[in-house]
């Protein structure tokens, strides 16, 4: 088998993980299956970015990343309803059991479409040697710190349940370890929002985390405090998914400069999130939240594909994989950390009524404002 025809290893992990979930006899094995699928998603995500960078010319990449973002639209609209029908008639295991079939079909299409391309083209040996030599002292430690980061996230999740009396200390230790790991895994200057690549990577983490926190607690608020049915409370997810796709389509057209997409995207997401937060005040109609979430989805749809395009443009071929990995790690680890902390505080404040939701939306708003500030340095 030629190198250009090698099957993506991430797909194999995904298939094995979902089979393990579908057949898991206990919660421990189900969680283990989820860990395997996470590993596969991480492998495929980075590989997909690098493949786009190597196969498609620069002027086509915005359209490709825009298409990837729009590909989330159909699952976000059809997926929940379809999963509900399958669960109701056949059981929840069949929801996960059918995923490997779709993954195998996707892999076959990928292999067919990439045959004869330069997807696995060799990196210039001299430039690769220079990068490896410069990063050698820390390169071998990154997988270890990646594992530490994952374990820290698990510690935070366990501490968030507050089932043990030492949960505050456990949460603090996990946060410290994760902060150290992230500082090693991400490029230098990320936390200082150094202009260029570090600021772009920080922007992805702030934007994704702020959006996710609001996305988690907005439907919950609609159900618990506004007493809406589940399907109607979930309308915000559908609205955000649709406008996300529209924003991605606009950024993919290339009519706006990347600087404009980043700045306007951050501004629209911040304004949209704050408009949605108005639903926390008594007397405001629920449709105000959907209006705001439509703007937030449009903004993040504009910025997300643009971030990916600009990161690859600023990366040499030998750095495309590591920088694409840093882009995803920034969002994944920051979101996991914030959700763990916010979840623990939310549970503690839940008896106080709506103050728990005010706290959650306050954190999301603060992160979105941070996104807006960092966007100016990322887009320069």
N, C-alpha and C positions, 0 to 999 in steps of 0.2 A: 504494500500500500504506500503510495507516494505521500510526502509530508502534507501536500495540499489536500489530501483526502482523509487525513486522520480525523476520527470522530471526536467532537468536543467532549472532554472528560467530564465537564460539569453536568451534561445531560445524563450521564451514567449515575452520578451521585443523586441527581434529582429523582430518577426512576427508582433507585434502591430506597431512597428515603421515603417516597410516597407509598411504595409497597409495604415498607415497615410500618408506616402509620396506618394503612388500611387493614393490616393484619395484627396490629399491636394488641396483646392481651392485657396490658397494664399501662397506666399513665407514664411510668418511667420509660418504657419502650416507645411510647408515642412521642415523648419529648426528645428521645434519642433520634427518632426518625425526622423530627423537625430540624434537629441540628444537622443531620446529613443533607437535608434539602437546602438548608442555609448555606452549607459549604458549596453545594452545586450551583446555587444562585450566584454566589460570589465569584466562582470561577467563570461562569458563563457571562456575567455582567462585564467583567474586565476584558475578557476575550472578545466580546462583542464590540466594545469601544475600539480596541486595537485593530480588529478586523475592518471596521469602517474606515479607520485612519489609513490603512494600508491598501485597501481595495478601491476606495472612491477618492477622486480628486478633491481638492479643497473646496471648490465652489459647489460640490454636490453634498458635502457633509451636513450643512444645515438642513437640507431636505430629508436626509436619512434620520437625523436625530429628531426632527419634527415628526417624521412618520412613526418612529419608535414611541414618542409621547402620545401620538394619536391612537396608537395600537392599544392603549389602556382604555379607550372609550368603550369599546364593545364589551370587554369583561366587566367594567364597572357598572354597566347598565344591565346586562343580561346575566352576569355571573351570580349575583345574590339570589335572584328569582329562580334560576335554573338549579342552583344548589339546594334551595328550599324544596323544590319539587322532588329532586332525587332523594333527599334525606327523608322526606315524608313518605315516599312510596317504596324506597329500597333500603334506606338506612344511610347513616353518615359515612360509613366506610366506603361506600361506592363513590362518593364525591372525590375522595383521595385516590381510590383505585383506578379511576378513569384517566387521571392526569398522566401516568406513564405512557399510555397509548398516544395521547396528544404530543407528549415530549418526543417520542420515537418518530412520529410523523414529521414534527418540526425538524428533528435532526436529519432525517432523510432529505427534506427539502433544502436544508442548509448545505449538505454535502453535494447535492445535485447542482445547486446554484453557484457554489464556490469552486467547482471543479475547473481547473485551469487558470484560476486567479492568482494574484500575488499575496494572498492572505498570510501565508507562512513564509514570506520572503525573509531571507537572512539579513540580520542587522549588520552594518559595517563593523567588521571585527575590531578595527582600531578604536572606534568610538565606544563600542561595548566594553573593550578592555579598559579604557580610561574611566568609564563610569563605574565598572566593577572594582577597579583599584581604589578609586576615591571612596566608595561605599563599603569596602571590604570589612573594616573594623566593626560596622554595625549591621551589615547585611544578614549575617547568620543569626542575629538576635531578633530580627523582626518577626519570624514565625513564633518564637517564644513569647514575645510581647503581644502578639496577636491572640495567642491562647490566654494570656493573662487578662487581656481586655475582655475576652468572651466570658471568662470565669467571673470577672468583676461585675459584668452585667447580670449574670445569674445570681451573684451575691446580693446585688441591689434589688432584684426582683423578689428574692426570698425575704429580704429585710422589709420590703414594702408590705408584706402580709402582716407584719407586726405580731407574729405568733410567738416569738421568743423575747424574753426580757432584755436581751442584749442587742436588739435590732438597731438601735441608733448607732452603736459602735460598729456594728457590721456594715451599716450603710456608709458610715464615714470612711472606713478602711477601703471599701469597694470604690468609693469616689476617688480617693487618693491614688489607688493603684491604677484606676482607669485614666486619670489625668496624666500620670507618668507614662503609661502605655501610649496614649494618644500623642503625647509630645514626641515620642520616638517614632511612631508610625507615620506621622504627617510631616510634610516638608518644614524646614526651618522658616520661621517668620509667620507661620499660620496664625498663631494666637495674637501676633502684633498686627495682623492684617497688612503685611508688607505688600506693596503694590505689585500687581501681576498675579502670577500663579498662586502664591499663598493666600491672597485675599479672595481669589475665586473659590478656592477650596473651603475657606472659612465661610464664605457666603452660602455655599451649598449646604453646609451643616446647619447654619442658622435658619435659612429659609425652610429647609425640609423639616426641621424640628418644630419651628413655630407653627407651620401649617399642619403637621401631624397632631400636635397637642390639641389644637382647636378642632381638628377633624374627628378626634376621639370623643371630646367632651361636648361638642355641640349637639349631636343626635341624642346623647344621654340626657342632656338638659331638657331637650324637647320632650323626651319620654317621661322623665321623672318629675319635672317642674311644670311643664306646660301640658302634660297628660295627652300627648298626641299618640296615635297608633304607631307601631314600629315602622310600618311601610311609609307613612307620611313623614315621620321624623328622619328617615333615611333619605328623604328627597334631597337634602343638602349634599349628600355624597354624589348623587346622580348629577345634580346641577353643577357641582364643582368639576366632575369628570368631563362633562360636555364642554364647559368653557375652557378647561385645561387644554382639551384637544384643539379648540379654536385658537387659543393663544399659541400653541405649538405650530399650528398651520401658518399663522401670521409670521412667526419668527423664521419659519422654513422658507418663506417666499423670498427673503433676502432684500426686501424693500426697505427695511430698517437696519441701521448700523448696529452691530453687536452691543455697542455702548448704550444705545437707546433701548434695546431689548432688556438689558440687565437693569438699567435704572428705572425704566417705566414698569418693568415687571415687579421689581421690589416695591415701588410706590403703590401699584394697584393691589398687591397682596396685603400690604400694611393697611391701606384704607379699607379694603374689603373685610379684613379681619376685625377691624374696629367697628365697622358698620354692623357686622354680624353680632358683635358683643352687646349692641344696644338691646338685644332681645332679653338680656339679663334684667333690664329695668321693667318693673310692672307697667302695664299699659301699652307697651310697644307690641305691634303685631308680629306674628311669627314669620310673615313673609319678608320682613326686613332682614332676617338672618339669611334667607335664601338669596336675596338681592346682594348682600355683602359677600356671601360665599361664591356667587357667580363672578364677582370682580376679583376675589382672591384666587380662584381657580384660573381665571384668564391671566392674571399676573404671573403666577408660578409657571403656567404653560409657556409664557413668553421667555422666561428666564432660564428654565431648566435646560432645554436643548442648546441654548446659546452658551451656557456654562461649559457644557461638554465640548462644543465646537472650539471654543477659545482655548480650553485646556490642551486639546490635542494640537492646536496650531502653535502653541507655545512650548511644545514638547518635541525633543528630538526622537527619532525612531527607537532608540535604545531606552528612552524614558517614558514612552507612551503607556506601557503597562503599569509602571509604578505610579505615575501621576493619575491614571484612570482609577487605580486602586485607592489612592489617597482621596480622590473625589468621593468615592462611595463610602470609604471608611469614615470620612468626616460626617456625613449625614447619618450613617448607621449608628456609630458609637455615640454621637451627640444626642440623637433621638432616643436611644436606649437609656442613656443617663438621665435625660430630662424626664422621660416618662416614668422611670423608677422613682425619682425624687418627688415629682409632682403627684404620682399615684399615692405615695406614702403620706404626703401632706394632705392630699384630697381626702383620704380615708379618715385622717384625724379630724378634719374640719367638717365632715359630712353631717354630723349631728347639728351643726350650726346653720343648716339650711343652705341658702344660695351662696354663702360666703366661700364654700369650697369651689364652686364654679367660677366665682369672681377671681379667686386665686389662680385657677388653671388658665383662664383667659388672660389674666394679667401677665403671666409668664409668656404665653404665646404672643401677646402684644409687644412685650419687651424684646423678644427674639426677633420679631418682624421689624421693629425699629432698628435693632442692630443690623439686620440685613440691609436696610435702607442706607445706613451709614457706610457699611462695608462695600456696598455696590459702587460707590463713587471711586474707591481705590481699586476695586476689581475691574472696573470698566475703563480705567485710565491707561 
